[in-house]
Amino acid sequence: MSAVVEAIRDYLKRGWSVIPIRERDKRPLLDTWEQFSRQRPRPSDWSAWWGKWPGCNIAVIYSSTWAPEGKQLVCVDTDTPEAEAWVEAQEDLPPTPTAATAKGKHRYYYAPEGLEHSNACAGRPEVRAGVHYSLLPPSIHPSGAVYTWSEGLGPADMEIASAPAWVLEIMQKPKVPKRQVQRKQEALPTFDEGNRNNGLFRLCAKWRADGVPENQLRSAAHDFNRTGGCQPPLPDREVDSIVASVLRYPAGTSVGRQLAAQREDKQPAEKPLPPEPPPLDEVAAAREEQAMAQEVNGLAVPPVTLVAPGPGHLSALAGQMIEEFDAYRKRPKVITGLRTGFARLDDHFLGFARQQLIVVQGPSGYGKTLFSQHCIFATALVENQLQEPALTVVFLCESSRQQLLSAYLGYRWSLPRACRRPGSEDVMTDEQAERMMAGYSEFELLPIAVHDEFKDIAVIEARIRQYMEEGPVAGIVIDHAQEIEVPRGRSRHEEVAMIAVRFRDLAEKLGIPIMLLSQTTFKDGNYEPQYSRGLREKSSLCLVVSRGKPGATREVAVQSNVTRIICDKSRWEPAPPPLILIGDVDTGRLFEQEEYERLQAAEGGARRNHDNG
């Protein structure tokens, strides 16, 4: 079963449109599977499907699977010895991902768009394309045969090859031209410098709302850019970035909904160059003309030196600044990057995408790790709803992966601690067992990468860079600073400052938020925690986790279920009021105070808890 989950995760990452098929069968489990011929399933779709049909077969739909511009994924299906022999006899047979089936082979190629599915005939193979699907490894054929990738010929071993000429000859020419993005009789709008990115995004969003397939949309965007729609044309990489942003949303998503969910653009806004000073001869001519006018009119007025406004003068920049600010002000309110799952904090900061180093400080046992786990899970569950979810990368320097899974079962599925400890089989109900299995299946597909084997800062930095190269990253969570190994300094205080500087610089360079947990200490006889000044100074946001009533001894504080999140420093936004959270002892879940009180009232006070501070 785990092999199937790993395969699904890999196929989704490659942009393949994968759907569930009945176990040991070829029939789809979805009555409406054809809707995914226009859009790729999201990880959240598979979370639900796997929870409902664990162990199902899987299949790829060709029409909605990613392919290079102007191409489509096709499959040469040889299900008879004659068809396989005919293919092997072809002179041009480039190596390409190939699956062994119950009767033959599936060879995957990229063919030009426009060519259509062709059935097998006269000993030749079938070429599957368009709104058709094929079983993928490790599915099981009705005969019991297991689909496998041929040795050295899996998608992880090589790139998909371009279809040779004999494949194109077999495929059907379209009888009816496929829907394409065409310019209307009236000219499409043109976007000048300063409006090109936003204008092209809106145009692509309209095409996406009309259900235009991915490859056609990408081609149309480049054509529009090259043929004068953007003046001057944008670089191809910027067009690809805009198209990728639009393709996060399923085909048919309304333009309004796309704009409402659009993330903050990380690319710097296009800024027109400041006006150049007029040539010296023009300045001289203007002076001469002014002097002549004064002489004719007999005015005793000193000549005015004409100087073009400098690059920073408001007369040159005010219009541009106002336009940029107005565009910023009118953006939809969208939470981006790491989030906490607590409405007050998320609404205040609009997520932590803008932050660099986020330091979370607090004494041991006060709930730093629990707070960070809420951030991890809240971010992953939201990202899981997107077509291309961003990854949350977690480095556990003190706890373990097992503890993260246990925390998720309490956070998401309200499973009490008794169900997550040794001996749980003796106390778990059937209903709790079902929730645990649902949690297992959902957890497997969350966009989270977790490591508990690294402590060397250089290794952690290298891993972060690697993840950034592989795909979008929502943020990094590191628990915690005191366990990270760095070159030895003169004191531990200096070493912690070194950790803060390196992670801050990395966050700024890569443009992602890094959340770093740090444990504070107590002085003898003094219950006031001693916070790290070095970490605070290097952070853009510093949050302090407090427990129980202010001034309570540590022994009393750790018994309280009241947690306070205090913003000690905020570079980009004013600090919000302290956030009061109430912990549920059974599940380990934190709730905002108002939400917890509503739950208490709804459950008739049955929820167990300790004193409220």
URGIQUI-V789093 format. One record per residue. N is the residue number from 1. NEAR is the number of other ideal C-beta (glycine too) atoms within 10 Angstrom. D_CENTER is the distance of its C-alpha to the mean C-alpha in Angstrom with 1 decimal. Layout:
n=N near=NEAR d_center=D_CENTER
n=N near=NEAR d_center=D_CENTER
//
This chain:
n=1 near=10 d_center=26.1
n=2 near=7 d_center=23.7
n=3 near=9 d_center=24.1
n=4 near=19 d_center=23.0
n=5 near=17 d_center=19.8
n=6 near=12 d_center=19.1
n=7 near=17 d_center=19.9
n=8 near=23 d_center=17.7
n=9 near=16 d_center=14.7
n=10 near=14 d_center=15.8
n=11 near=21 d_center=16.6
n=12 near=21 d_center=13.3
n=13 near=13 d_center=11.6
n=14 near=14 d_center=14.5
n=15 near=16 d_center=13.9
n=16 near=23 d_center=17.0
n=17 near=23 d_center=17.9
n=18 near=25 d_center=19.2
n=19 near=26 d_center=21.4
n=20 near=22 d_center=23.6
n=21 near=24 d_center=27.3
n=22 near=13 d_center=30.2
n=23 near=14 d_center=31.2
n=24 near=14 d_center=33.7
n=25 near=15 d_center=33.7
n=26 near=14 d_center=32.4
n=27 near=9 d_center=32.1
n=28 near=19 d_center=28.7
n=29 near=16 d_center=28.0
n=30 near=15 d_center=26.6
n=31 near=7 d_center=29.2
n=32 near=7 d_center=26.8
n=33 near=18 d_center=25.1
n=34 near=14 d_center=25.8
n=35 near=15 d_center=23.2
n=36 near=21 d_center=20.7
n=37 near=20 d_center=22.7
n=38 near=18 d_center=21.1
n=39 near=22 d_center=17.5
n=40 near=24 d_center=15.5
n=41 near=25 d_center=15.1
n=42 near=20 d_center=11.9
n=43 near=23 d_center=11.5
n=44 near=19 d_center=13.0
n=45 near=20 d_center=15.9
n=46 near=24 d_center=16.6
n=47 near=20 d_center=16.6
n=48 near=16 d_center=19.4
n=49 near=21 d_center=21.2
n=50 near=22 d_center=21.4
n=51 near=17 d_center=22.7
n=52 near=12 d_center=25.3
n=53 near=16 d_center=26.2
n=54 near=14 d_center=25.6
n=55 near=11 d_center=27.1
n=56 near=22 d_center=26.8
n=57 near=25 d_center=27.0
n=58 near=22 d_center=24.1
n=59 near=21 d_center=24.4
n=60 near=22 d_center=22.7
n=61 near=25 d_center=23.2
n=62 near=23 d_center=23.9
n=63 near=22 d_center=23.6
n=64 near=26 d_center=19.8
n=65 near=21 d_center=18.8
n=66 near=15 d_center=17.3
n=67 near=20 d_center=20.2
n=68 near=12 d_center=21.1
n=69 near=15 d_center=22.4
n=70 near=14 d_center=25.6
n=71 near=17 d_center=25.3
n=72 near=24 d_center=24.8
n=73 near=25 d_center=24.6
n=74 near=30 d_center=28.0
n=75 near=24 d_center=29.8
n=76 near=28 d_center=33.5
n=77 near=23 d_center=34.8
n=78 near=22 d_center=38.1
n=79 near=15 d_center=39.5
n=80 near=16 d_center=43.1
n=81 near=11 d_center=44.9
n=82 near=14 d_center=46.3
n=83 near=22 d_center=42.9
n=84 near=16 d_center=41.6
n=85 near=11 d_center=44.8
n=86 near=16 d_center=44.5
n=87 near=19 d_center=41.0
n=88 near=10 d_center=42.1
n=89 near=9 d_center=45.1
n=90 near=11 d_center=43.0
n=91 near=7 d_center=43.4
n=92 near=9 d_center=39.9
n=93 near=14 d_center=37.6
n=94 near=12 d_center=34.6
n=95 near=13 d_center=32.7
n=96 near=19 d_center=29.5
n=97 near=20 d_center=27.5
n=98 near=20 d_center=30.2
n=99 near=24 d_center=30.4
n=100 near=17 d_center=33.7
n=101 near=20 d_center=34.5
n=102 near=14 d_center=37.6
n=103 near=15 d_center=39.6
n=104 near=19 d_center=38.2
n=105 near=20 d_center=35.1
n=106 near=24 d_center=31.9
n=107 near=26 d_center=31.2
n=108 near=24 d_center=27.9
n=109 near=22 d_center=28.2
n=110 near=18 d_center=26.7
n=111 near=23 d_center=29.3
n=112 near=13 d_center=29.7
n=113 near=18 d_center=28.6
n=114 near=13 d_center=31.5
n=115 near=21 d_center=33.1
n=116 near=19 d_center=33.3
n=117 near=17 d_center=33.7
n=118 near=19 d_center=37.2
n=119 near=12 d_center=39.1
n=120 near=17 d_center=41.1
n=121 near=10 d_center=44.7
n=122 near=7 d_center=47.7
n=123 near=11 d_center=46.3
n=124 near=19 d_center=43.1
n=125 near=27 d_center=39.6
n=126 near=20 d_center=37.3
n=127 near=26 d_center=34.4
n=128 near=22 d_center=31.6
n=129 near=23 d_center=29.3
n=130 near=18 d_center=27.8
n=131 near=15 d_center=27.7
n=132 near=19 d_center=28.8
n=133 near=24 d_center=27.2
n=134 near=20 d_center=28.3
n=135 near=20 d_center=27.9
n=136 near=24 d_center=25.8
n=137 near=21 d_center=26.6
n=138 near=16 d_center=27.2
n=139 near=24 d_center=28.5
n=140 near=20 d_center=32.2
n=141 near=16 d_center=34.7
n=142 near=13 d_center=37.3
n=143 near=8 d_center=39.8
n=144 near=8 d_center=37.9
n=145 near=13 d_center=36.8
n=146 near=12 d_center=33.3
n=147 near=20 d_center=31.2
n=148 near=13 d_center=30.3
n=149 near=19 d_center=29.1
n=150 near=16 d_center=32.1
n=151 near=9 d_center=32.6
n=152 near=9 d_center=30.8
n=153 near=17 d_center=29.5
n=154 near=15 d_center=26.1
n=155 near=18 d_center=22.8
n=156 near=8 d_center=22.1
n=157 near=13 d_center=25.5
n=158 near=14 d_center=25.5
n=159 near=10 d_center=24.1
n=160 near=19 d_center=25.1
n=161 near=15 d_center=28.4
n=162 near=15 d_center=29.6
n=163 near=27 d_center=32.0
n=164 near=17 d_center=35.6
n=165 near=10 d_center=38.3
n=166 near=17 d_center=39.7
n=167 near=22 d_center=36.5
n=168 near=16 d_center=36.5
n=169 near=11 d_center=40.1
n=170 near=19 d_center=39.5
n=171 near=20 d_center=36.8
n=172 near=13 d_center=38.0
n=173 near=9 d_center=38.0
n=174 near=12 d_center=36.5
n=175 near=6 d_center=39.3
n=176 near=6 d_center=37.5
n=177 near=7 d_center=35.1
n=178 near=12 d_center=31.5
n=179 near=11 d_center=29.9
n=180 near=12 d_center=28.9
n=181 near=19 d_center=27.7
n=182 near=8 d_center=31.1
n=183 near=12 d_center=32.2
n=184 near=6 d_center=34.4
n=185 near=5 d_center=38.1
n=186 near=6 d_center=37.4
n=187 near=9 d_center=35.5
n=188 near=13 d_center=31.7
n=189 near=12 d_center=30.9
n=190 near=13 d_center=30.7
n=191 near=20 d_center=28.4
n=192 near=12 d_center=29.9
n=193 near=13 d_center=28.5
n=194 near=16 d_center=26.5
n=195 near=17 d_center=25.4
n=196 near=22 d_center=24.2
n=197 near=20 d_center=20.4
n=198 near=17 d_center=20.5
n=199 near=18 d_center=23.2
n=200 near=23 d_center=21.6
n=201 near=20 d_center=18.3
n=202 near=18 d_center=20.6
n=203 near=23 d_center=22.6
n=204 near=25 d_center=19.8
n=205 near=22 d_center=18.6
n=206 near=15 d_center=22.2
n=207 near=20 d_center=22.4
n=208 near=25 d_center=19.2
n=209 near=18 d_center=21.0
n=210 near=13 d_center=24.1
n=211 near=14 d_center=22.5
n=212 near=22 d_center=22.8
n=213 near=22 d_center=21.5
n=214 near=24 d_center=18.7
n=215 near=18 d_center=21.1
n=216 near=17 d_center=23.6
n=217 near=21 d_center=21.2
n=218 near=24 d_center=20.2
n=219 near=18 d_center=23.9
n=220 near=20 d_center=24.9
n=221 near=26 d_center=22.6
n=222 near=18 d_center=24.1
n=223 near=13 d_center=27.6
n=224 near=24 d_center=27.4
n=225 near=22 d_center=26.4
n=226 near=13 d_center=29.1
n=227 near=11 d_center=31.9
n=228 near=12 d_center=32.0
n=229 near=22 d_center=29.4
n=230 near=23 d_center=27.8
n=231 near=13 d_center=30.7
n=232 near=9 d_center=30.4
n=233 near=16 d_center=27.9
n=234 near=23 d_center=24.4
n=235 near=9 d_center=23.5
n=236 near=13 d_center=22.1
n=237 near=8 d_center=18.9
n=238 near=17 d_center=18.3
n=239 near=23 d_center=19.0
n=240 near=15 d_center=16.6
n=241 near=16 d_center=13.8
n=242 near=26 d_center=14.9
n=243 near=22 d_center=15.2
n=244 near=13 d_center=11.7
n=245 near=18 d_center=10.6
n=246 near=26 d_center=13.2
n=247 near=20 d_center=12.5
n=248 near=19 d_center=9.3
n=249 near=20 d_center=12.2
n=250 near=17 d_center=15.0
n=251 near=20 d_center=18.2
n=252 near=13 d_center=20.6
n=253 near=18 d_center=18.2
n=254 near=13 d_center=20.5
n=255 near=17 d_center=20.2
n=256 near=11 d_center=20.5
n=257 near=12 d_center=17.7
n=258 near=20 d_center=15.3
n=259 near=15 d_center=16.7
n=260 near=12 d_center=16.5
n=261 near=14 d_center=12.7
n=262 near=20 d_center=12.1
n=263 near=17 d_center=10.2
n=264 near=14 d_center=12.5
n=265 near=14 d_center=13.3
n=266 near=10 d_center=13.1
n=267 near=10 d_center=15.9
n=268 near=6 d_center=19.3
n=269 near=13 d_center=21.3
n=270 near=15 d_center=24.0
n=271 near=12 d_center=27.3
n=272 near=11 d_center=30.6
n=273 near=7 d_center=33.1
n=274 near=15 d_center=35.8
n=275 near=12 d_center=39.1
n=276 near=8 d_center=41.3
n=277 near=13 d_center=44.8
n=278 near=13 d_center=47.5
n=279 near=9 d_center=49.7
n=280 near=8 d_center=52.7
n=281 near=8 d_center=55.2
n=282 near=12 d_center=53.6
n=283 near=15 d_center=53.9
n=284 near=11 d_center=57.5
n=285 near=13 d_center=58.4
n=286 near=15 d_center=57.0
n=287 near=14 d_center=59.1
n=288 near=11 d_center=62.2
n=289 near=10 d_center=61.8
n=290 near=15 d_center=61.5
n=291 near=11 d_center=64.5
n=292 near=10 d_center=66.6
n=293 near=11 d_center=65.7
n=294 near=14 d_center=66.8
n=295 near=9 d_center=70.1
n=296 near=8 d_center=70.9
n=297 near=8 d_center=70.3
n=298 near=6 d_center=72.0
n=299 near=9 d_center=69.1
n=300 near=5 d_center=69.0
n=301 near=9 d_center=65.3
n=302 near=7 d_center=63.6
n=303 near=11 d_center=61.3
n=304 near=9 d_center=57.6
n=305 near=9 d_center=55.4
n=306 near=14 d_center=52.6
n=307 near=10 d_center=49.3
n=308 near=15 d_center=45.9
n=309 near=13 d_center=43.3
n=310 near=11 d_center=41.3
n=311 near=11 d_center=37.6
n=312 near=8 d_center=37.0
n=313 near=13 d_center=39.5
n=314 near=9 d_center=38.4
n=315 near=10 d_center=40.6
n=316 near=14 d_center=38.3
n=317 near=17 d_center=34.9
n=318 near=10 d_center=35.3
n=319 near=11 d_center=34.4
n=320 near=14 d_center=31.3
n=321 near=11 d_center=30.3
n=322 near=10 d_center=31.0
n=323 near=13 d_center=29.0
n=324 near=15 d_center=25.9
n=325 near=10 d_center=26.3
n=326 near=9 d_center=27.0
n=327 near=13 d_center=23.8
n=328 near=10 d_center=21.9
n=329 near=7 d_center=23.9
n=330 near=7 d_center=23.3
n=331 near=14 d_center=19.6
n=332 near=9 d_center=18.4
n=333 near=7 d_center=17.7
n=334 near=14 d_center=13.9
n=335 near=20 d_center=12.4
n=336 near=20 d_center=9.5
n=337 near=23 d_center=8.3
n=338 near=28 d_center=10.2
n=339 near=27 d_center=12.5
n=340 near=24 d_center=15.8
n=341 near=20 d_center=16.4
n=342 near=20 d_center=19.7
n=343 near=14 d_center=20.2
n=344 near=18 d_center=22.5
n=345 near=20 d_center=20.4
n=346 near=18 d_center=17.1
n=347 near=12 d_center=19.3
n=348 near=17 d_center=21.1
n=349 near=24 d_center=18.4
n=350 near=18 d_center=15.8
n=351 near=23 d_center=13.3
n=352 near=27 d_center=13.5
n=353 near=21 d_center=11.4
n=354 near=17 d_center=14.9
n=355 near=23 d_center=16.4
n=356 near=23 d_center=17.1
n=357 near=26 d_center=19.1
n=358 near=26 d_center=19.1
n=359 near=28 d_center=22.2
n=360 near=26 d_center=23.1
n=361 near=27 d_center=26.8
n=362 near=26 d_center=29.3
n=363 near=23 d_center=32.1
n=364 near=16 d_center=31.7
n=365 near=13 d_center=31.5
n=366 near=24 d_center=30.4
n=367 near=25 d_center=26.9
n=368 near=23 d_center=24.5
n=369 near=24 d_center=22.8
n=370 near=18 d_center=22.8
n=371 near=23 d_center=21.1
n=372 near=26 d_center=18.4
n=373 near=26 d_center=17.9
n=374 near=21 d_center=17.5
n=375 near=26 d_center=14.7
n=376 near=27 d_center=13.0
n=377 near=21 d_center=13.7
n=378 near=19 d_center=13.1
n=379 near=28 d_center=9.5
n=380 near=24 d_center=8.9
n=381 near=20 d_center=11.0
n=382 near=20 d_center=9.3
n=383 near=22 d_center=5.8
n=384 near=19 d_center=8.2
n=385 near=13 d_center=9.8
n=386 near=17 d_center=7.4
n=387 near=18 d_center=8.6
n=388 near=18 d_center=5.7
n=389 near=25 d_center=3.5
n=390 near=23 d_center=1.9
n=391 near=21 d_center=5.6
n=392 near=27 d_center=8.3
n=393 near=25 d_center=11.4
n=394 near=24 d_center=14.7
n=395 near=24 d_center=18.2
n=396 near=22 d_center=21.1
n=397 near=19 d_center=24.2
n=398 near=15 d_center=26.4
n=399 near=17 d_center=25.2
n=400 near=12 d_center=24.2
n=401 near=13 d_center=21.6
n=402 near=10 d_center=24.2
n=403 near=15 d_center=24.2
n=404 near=20 d_center=20.5
n=405 near=14 d_center=21.0
n=406 near=19 d_center=24.0
n=407 near=22 d_center=22.4
n=408 near=22 d_center=19.7
n=409 near=24 d_center=22.7
n=410 near=21 d_center=24.3
n=411 near=22 d_center=21.4
n=412 near=19 d_center=20.2
n=413 near=19 d_center=23.5
n=414 near=16 d_center=26.1
n=415 near=23 d_center=27.9
n=416 near=19 d_center=30.6
n=417 near=14 d_center=31.1
n=418 near=13 d_center=34.1
n=419 near=22 d_center=32.1
n=420 near=19 d_center=30.0
n=421 near=10 d_center=33.0
n=422 near=6 d_center=35.7
n=423 near=8 d_center=38.2
n=424 near=16 d_center=35.7
n=425 near=8 d_center=37.1
n=426 near=7 d_center=40.3
n=427 near=11 d_center=38.7
n=428 near=17 d_center=35.8
n=429 near=9 d_center=36.5
n=430 near=7 d_center=35.5
n=431 near=8 d_center=33.1
n=432 near=18 d_center=31.4
n=433 near=14 d_center=31.3
n=434 near=12 d_center=29.5
n=435 near=18 d_center=26.9
n=436 near=16 d_center=26.4
n=437 near=13 d_center=26.0
n=438 near=18 d_center=23.4
n=439 near=20 d_center=21.5
n=440 near=17 d_center=21.8
n=441 near=19 d_center=20.4
n=442 near=22 d_center=17.4
n=443 near=18 d_center=16.7
n=444 near=18 d_center=16.7
n=445 near=24 d_center=13.7
n=446 near=23 d_center=11.4
n=447 near=25 d_center=8.2
n=448 near=21 d_center=10.5
n=449 near=15 d_center=12.5
n=450 near=16 d_center=15.8
n=451 near=16 d_center=18.9
n=452 near=17 d_center=22.3
n=453 near=10 d_center=24.4
n=454 near=17 d_center=23.7
n=455 near=16 d_center=25.5
n=456 near=11 d_center=26.4
n=457 near=20 d_center=24.5
n=458 near=12 d_center=24.6
n=459 near=14 d_center=23.1
n=460 near=24 d_center=20.2
n=461 near=15 d_center=19.6
n=462 near=12 d_center=19.8
n=463 near=16 d_center=17.3
n=464 near=20 d_center=14.7
n=465 near=13 d_center=15.5
n=466 near=10 d_center=15.3
n=467 near=18 d_center=11.7
n=468 near=18 d_center=10.9
n=469 near=7 d_center=13.0
n=470 near=11 d_center=11.5
n=471 near=12 d_center=7.9
n=472 near=17 d_center=4.9
n=473 near=22 d_center=5.7
n=474 near=27 d_center=5.7
n=475 near=26 d_center=9.4
n=476 near=28 d_center=12.4
n=477 near=27 d_center=15.2
n=478 near=25 d_center=18.6
n=479 near=24 d_center=21.5
n=480 near=23 d_center=23.9
n=481 near=24 d_center=25.5
n=482 near=17 d_center=29.0
n=483 near=14 d_center=28.4
n=484 near=21 d_center=26.7
n=485 near=15 d_center=29.2
n=486 near=17 d_center=30.0
n=487 near=8 d_center=33.1
n=488 near=10 d_center=36.0
n=489 near=13 d_center=36.8
n=490 near=7 d_center=40.0
n=491 near=9 d_center=38.7
n=492 near=11 d_center=35.8
n=493 near=12 d_center=35.1
n=494 near=12 d_center=34.8
n=495 near=20 d_center=32.4
n=496 near=22 d_center=30.1
n=497 near=19 d_center=30.2
n=498 near=18 d_center=29.4
n=499 near=25 d_center=26.2
n=500 near=22 d_center=25.1
n=501 near=14 d_center=25.9
n=502 near=18 d_center=24.0
n=503 near=28 d_center=20.8
n=504 near=20 d_center=21.1
n=505 near=14 d_center=21.8
n=506 near=20 d_center=18.9
n=507 near=23 d_center=16.5
n=508 near=13 d_center=18.2
n=509 near=11 d_center=18.3
n=510 near=17 d_center=14.6
n=511 near=13 d_center=13.5
n=512 near=25 d_center=11.5
n=513 near=25 d_center=13.1
n=514 near=26 d_center=15.1
n=515 near=27 d_center=16.9
n=516 near=27 d_center=20.2
n=517 near=24 d_center=22.7
n=518 near=24 d_center=26.3
n=519 near=20 d_center=29.5
n=520 near=19 d_center=32.4
n=521 near=11 d_center=36.1
n=522 near=14 d_center=39.3
n=523 near=9 d_center=42.6
n=524 near=4 d_center=45.7
n=525 near=5 d_center=47.1
n=526 near=8 d_center=44.3
n=527 near=14 d_center=41.5
n=528 near=11 d_center=39.5
n=529 near=19 d_center=36.5
n=530 near=12 d_center=36.4
n=531 near=18 d_center=33.1
n=532 near=24 d_center=31.9
n=533 near=11 d_center=32.7
n=534 near=20 d_center=31.1
n=535 near=23 d_center=27.7
n=536 near=16 d_center=28.0
n=537 near=14 d_center=29.2
n=538 near=23 d_center=26.4
n=539 near=29 d_center=23.6
n=540 near=19 d_center=22.2
n=541 near=23 d_center=21.9
n=542 near=24 d_center=24.3
n=543 near=24 d_center=24.3
n=544 near=22 d_center=27.4
n=545 near=23 d_center=27.6
n=546 near=22 d_center=31.1
n=547 near=22 d_center=32.9
n=548 near=22 d_center=35.9
n=549 near=14 d_center=38.4
n=550 near=9 d_center=38.5
n=551 near=9 d_center=41.1
n=552 near=16 d_center=41.2
n=553 near=10 d_center=42.0
n=554 near=16 d_center=39.4
n=555 near=8 d_center=41.2
n=556 near=15 d_center=41.0
n=557 near=20 d_center=37.5
n=558 near=15 d_center=35.8
n=559 near=13 d_center=37.6
n=560 near=20 d_center=36.1
n=561 near=20 d_center=33.1
n=562 near=20 d_center=32.4
n=563 near=22 d_center=29.6
n=564 near=19 d_center=29.2
n=565 near=22 d_center=26.3
n=566 near=16 d_center=27.9
n=567 near=19 d_center=26.4
n=568 near=14 d_center=28.6
n=569 near=14 d_center=27.1
n=570 near=17 d_center=24.7
n=571 near=12 d_center=24.6
n=572 near=12 d_center=22.7
n=573 near=13 d_center=23.8
n=574 near=7 d_center=27.0
n=575 near=14 d_center=27.0
n=576 near=15 d_center=26.7
n=577 near=9 d_center=29.4
n=578 near=13 d_center=29.1
n=579 near=21 d_center=27.0
n=580 near=18 d_center=29.2
n=581 near=25 d_center=27.6
n=582 near=24 d_center=29.8
n=583 near=20 d_center=29.1
n=584 near=19 d_center=30.0
n=585 near=13 d_center=32.0
n=586 near=16 d_center=31.8
n=587 near=21 d_center=28.0
n=588 near=21 d_center=26.9
n=589 near=22 d_center=24.7
n=590 near=24 d_center=24.8
n=591 near=19 d_center=25.5
n=592 near=17 d_center=26.2
n=593 near=14 d_center=29.9
n=594 near=12 d_center=30.3
n=595 near=14 d_center=28.1
n=596 near=21 d_center=30.0
n=597 near=12 d_center=33.3
n=598 near=12 d_center=32.3
n=599 near=15 d_center=31.5
n=600 near=16 d_center=34.8
n=601 near=9 d_center=36.7
n=602 near=10 d_center=35.2
n=603 near=9 d_center=36.0
n=604 near=7 d_center=39.4
n=605 near=9 d_center=38.9
n=606 near=8 d_center=38.4
n=607 near=16 d_center=35.4
n=608 near=10 d_center=36.8
n=609 near=16 d_center=36.1
n=610 near=13 d_center=37.9
n=611 near=11 d_center=39.6
n=612 near=13 d_center=37.5
n=613 near=17 d_center=38.1
//
